[in-house]
Amino acid sequence: MRIYMQTPPLSGVPLRFFQIQIQEDMIDGWTLIRESGTQGARSSTLKKVHYECREDAEEALFALRDRQIHKGFKTTFATGMSPTDS
């Protein structure tokens, strides 16, 4: 499951991005991967958090998505989600 978000284009303001995804790991758990930064910049921030079960990882993913929407980000790409999740 992956969600890619961006801030709306504004004159003179660089686009920011926020990407979150969950992946099954090799130790019977799930990893939430969060990356954010300025579009086109050389660096970004990457954070990973381990969860014991998929449901907890999904809950954290949706909470992060909702927080970014509240900050003005728009979802530009989502995969691995049911229509009711978006």
Stockholm file with secondary structure:
# STOCKHOLM 1.0

chainA/1-86         MRIYMQTPPLSGVPLRFFQIQIQEDMIDGWTLIRESGTQGARSSTLKKVHYECREDAEEALFALRDRQIHKGFKTTFATGMSPTDS
#=GR chainA/1-86 SS CEEEEECCCBTTBCCEEEEEEEEECTTSSEEEEEEEEETTCSCCEEEEEEESSHHHHHHHHHHHHHHHHHTTCEEEEEESCCTTTC
#=GC SS_cons        CEEEEECCCBTTBCCEEEEEEEEECTTSSEEEEEEEEETTCSCCEEEEEEESSHHHHHHHHHHHHHHHHHTTCEEEEEESCCTTTC
//
